[in-house]
Every structure is written in structure tokens, then in C-alpha cells.
Amino acid sequence: VGRRAADGVGEVVINGRAFPCRIPSEFSVGSKVFVALRYERVEVVPAGELCAGIEGTLVEENYLGPTLQRTVDLGGLGTILSDTANNGRQTPIGVGSPVCVRWSIDGPTVLAAS
């Protein structure tokens, strides 16, 4: 945990990069934690938009009936999967395109590291 305010809003540091999230009260600055982020909470948008997240490259895009599944290469941070409802309103993004990956502050779940 990099920082934590009284309201629980704070940051976790992963590979030297700070990510905002809600941090349960049992964790304080310096605590080692495990961060889980469900793929349906991950949003992928074209790189030209305001990116309050991580920049990456779209490496796979699959239309699975009611679901649009995207895989993004985040360089040194690895890959991340996004799974959203295929409602026909998503911005078309081609494989190989630069993208921004983001989520709400309530998206990640912070757990005790084992």
C-alpha cells in the first residue's frame, strides 16, 4: 500500500507504479497486499481519449455473442483481459491499436498477501 486516506481511498504500488483503489481499514501504508481486478470491471478505450489508466496495445478482440472480450498487452506490467457487454455501442478498436485500460476506484479488491 502506497498511501491510504481515512475514507479508504488510496494507492497500491505494483512494479513501481501507483494505482488508485479503495483500501480496507486493516491495511496501512507499507502493507503487502494482493490486488484482484475482475475482467468485467476493466474498460478498454482508444488511446486518443483521456487516459486515467494504463496505456497498452490491443492484442486480441473476440466477439462472443453478448460479450466483447479484449486482451491488452501492458508491456512490463503483463497482459490484462476486459470482458464487456456487446451492446453495439463500443468504439471499434483494431488489433495492434494503442489503447488505454482503466477502471473505477471501486474496481479492484485489495486482499491480504499470503
Residue pairs with C-beta under 8 A, 6 or more apart in sequence:
1 10
1 11
1 12
1 13
1 23
1 27
1 28
1 29
1 30
1 31
1 33
1 110
2 10
2 11
2 12
2 13
2 18
2 29
3 10
3 11
3 18
3 29
4 10
4 11
4 23
4 27
4 28
4 29
8 22
8 23
8 24
8 25
9 20
9 22
9 23
9 105
10 20
10 21
10 22
10 23
11 18
11 19
11 20
11 21
12 18
12 19
12 21
12 23
12 33
12 35
12 108
12 110
13 19
14 35
14 77
15 76
15 77
17 54
17 77
19 35
19 108
20 105
21 35
21 105
21 106
21 107
21 108
21 110
22 105
22 106
22 108
22 110
23 33
23 110
24 110
26 112
27 33
27 110
27 112
32 113
33 110
33 111
33 112
33 113
34 110
34 111
34 112
34 113
34 114
35 108
35 109
35 110
35 111
36 108
36 109
36 111
37 80
37 103
37 107
37 108
37 109
38 107
38 109
39 80
39 81
39 82
39 83
40 82
40 83
40 84
41 103
41 104
41 107
41 108
42 80
42 81
42 82
42 83
42 101
42 102
42 103
42 107
43 53
43 82
43 84
43 101
43 102
43 103
44 58
44 70
44 72
44 82
44 84
44 93
44 99
44 100
44 101
45 51
45 91
45 93
45 99
45 100
45 102
46 91
46 93
46 97
46 98
46 99
46 100
47 55
47 97
47 98
47 99
47 100
49 100
51 100
51 102
52 102
53 100
53 101
53 102
53 103
54 74
54 77
54 80
54 100
54 101
54 102
55 74
55 98
55 99
55 100
55 101
56 72
56 73
56 74
56 75
56 80
56 98
56 99
56 100
56 101
57 72
57 73
57 96
57 97
57 98
57 99
58 70
58 71
58 72
58 93
58 94
58 95
58 96
58 97
58 98
58 99
59 71
59 72
59 73
59 79
59 95
59 96
60 69
60 70
60 71
60 95
61 68
61 69
61 70
61 71
61 93
61 94
61 95
62 68
62 69
62 70
63 86
64 86
65 86
66 85
66 86
67 83
67 84
67 85
67 86
68 83
68 84
68 85
68 86
68 90
69 81
69 82
69 83
70 81
70 82
70 83
70 84
70 93
71 79
71 80
71 81
71 82
72 79
72 80
72 81
72 82
72 99
72 101
73 79
74 80
74 101
80 101
82 101
84 90
93 99
